[in-house]
Amino acid sequence: MWINVQKVTDNSADFAAFLRKETGLIVSAGIVYRGNGQDFIRINLACPLAMVKDGMKRLVEGIRKYSK
């Protein structure tokens, strides 16, 4: 799943690194895929629903921390 993070940051690589460090959530920075990838992160949903829900909670937590 691609998530537009323009309202959070203009650097998806920094944001992805922050998420991993602060919440343990591992996402792909869209910049790896070129184009306007700096505006997106990529999350793999091919896992159990419980993991998806946990990941979304971590993403929300990370956005709150990053935005401060």
ABEGO torsion letter per residue (X at the ends): XBBBAAAABABAAAAAAAAAAAAGBBBBBAAAAEEAAAABBBBBABBBAAAAAAAAAAAAAAAAAAAX
